[in-house]
Amino acid sequence: MQSKIHASMKYSYASLLFPLVLALAGGAAHAEKADRAKPMNIEADALRYDDLKQVSVFTGRVVVTKGTIVFRGARIDVRQDAEGYQHGVVTAEPGKLAFFRQKREGVDEFIEGEGETIEYDGKADRVKFVKRAEMRRFRGATLADEMTGSLIVYDNTTDVFTVDGGLASPATSGRVRAVLAPRPAASAPAPAAPAQLRPSSSTDGGKK
């Protein structure tokens, strides 16, 4: 039986159809900016380090945390570039999907996504969900928006994401599908109470 490994990373497609570009509603809320500078902590069953390629390969029930970011999958290949940015490719078990989750800054909202492969680019602060891609936005525990496609690219710096349907095949219809909930209206200020007239005890309107 393989022993579980806890690691603290302190160093710190065929042509696509039907592109859809969407911006998350909600004003100035973005993904947590501090996540980029947080250490990447990895839990797995096994680790193989390739010194020549400067790549660490974690396999077996992989769980990655980086600030509010969470990845889960069967394998993750991690490398760090010359500027110190971390890059990772998360792969799911056959027939399953890898998982991603991140909090949005300043609001009680989370972004979740799944795909057969998830690519994380720490320098560009961008996440790609590849094949059978799904992405959801939650307000608290309530599902707000949901979309599926062949490839979803989520830009954390701008909260803009693109969804591509992919080529039609037995595995995909080649269409983007999205359910977008209306944004809750801002609460209107309570109307001012009408002025109340008080009866006067004087018949001359109080004149002296």
Secondary structure, DSSP 8 states (H G I E B T S, - for coil): ----EEEEE--------S-EEEE-SSTT--B-GGGGGS-EEEEESEEEEETTTTEEEEEEEEEEEETTEEEEEEEEEEEE-TTS-EEEEEE--TTS-EEEEEEBTTSSEEEEEEESEEEEETTTTEEEEEEEEEEEEEETTEEEEEEEEEEEEEETTTTEEEEE----BTTB-S--EEEE--------------------S-TTTT--
